[in-house]
Amino acid sequence: MPDRDTSGRSALTYPADLTPEIQSTLASLADLETRYEIDREAAERTTRAAEQAHLLDQLEKRRQVEREPLVRRLAELQQAMTFALMHRAWATDPEEVASRYRVEVERTGDRRQSASERSA
């Protein structure tokens, strides 16, 4: 049975080896967004209207290029986290997890059977 805290919720946590990288990537993303907002506000205050649109467009393009690998890395880390937590849950009590899947398969099987009976 999975470890439970006093409220009855699962006490499973993130794998410790991924936490620093997640925090670092989120901090980098926050820094990038802050820098973009500062640069955007400065461009809006200091440039002429004719140059402003071009400069804001350039800032947005730079932001997207710098942001893309960070967002991609966060998605990879989320996937790794999901797999680690699934593995941990399975390793904690395989029979409990397996019984949940059996119930779902049985429910799905019942629905298929009912549909096939209707078509017959």
MOUR-V927179 format. One record per pair of residues at least 24 apart in sequence whose ideal C-beta (glycine too) atoms are under 6 Angstrom apart, sorted by the first residue. I is the first residue (numbers start at 1). GAP is how many residues later the second one is. D is the distance in Angstrom with one decimal. If there is no record, write none. Layout:
BEGIN
I:GAP:D + I:GAP:D
END
This chain:
BEGIN
1:92:5.1 + 2:90:4.8 + 12:73:5.9 + 12:76:5.8 + 14:67:5.9 + 15:69:4.5 + 18:59:5.9 + 18:63:5.8 + 22:55:5.3 + 25:45:5.8 + 25:48:5.3 + 25:49:5.5 + 28:42:5.6 + 29:41:4.7 + 32:34:5.5 + 32:35:6.0 + 36:27:4.6
END
